[in-house]
């Protein structure tokens, strides 16, 4: 019986905690916000930022309609489009390009990350490299996929994924880096395009977005109120 009587107070305490957490996030703290815009459906890049490697370029990042699941998959949705490669090509230089990164706050715990990727050769001639995609957490590579050469007008699709065990409660950086061993062409259609979409995070290290925390807090408060009214009527 004591457990039943104490349940509403536990709910209220949890709701207050979530409301306080949500309020701090909405009010803005010194820390980074929770991870957002993994599917680019906002139509803008933010809060992602771009970066370049040595001798690298990614062209002009764009948010465009693209079928990241390939033919016969889900309907096209907004995705990030890049054009990675070297600025200057010399034999022996490492692959170059750049990518996107986002700094977000995390709880202590485990974190799973997955991201859909694709490369498209828009030219009718073969290309030596569709791009080397890397998923990074705090600068450490979790997964890599090299699409290799693409035939004329060929598209290639894949997924990057990784598990981070024992994340420390703090701000951390998630990044997707794309490089190629060739310079980008002065004729844009001759250089492959790279696409990123559906960056999904799961695990107990993920901090809910403020709206989700507030919604859950409201639901908990509502449930506690209903239980209290039911008990009073009895």
Secondary structure, DSSP 4 states (H G I P E B T S, - for coil): -HHHHHHHHHHHHHHHHHHHHHHHHHH--SSPPPP--SS-TTSS-TT-EEEE-TTEE--S-EEEEE-TT-TTSSPPEEEEEE--EESS--TTPPPEEEEEEEEEEE-SEEEEEEEEEEEE--SSS-BS-S-EEEEEETTEEEEEEE---B-TT-EEEEEEEEEEEEE-SEEEEEEEEEEESSBPPSSGGGS-EEEEEEEEEESTTBPPPHHHHHHHHHHHHHHHHHHHHHHHH-
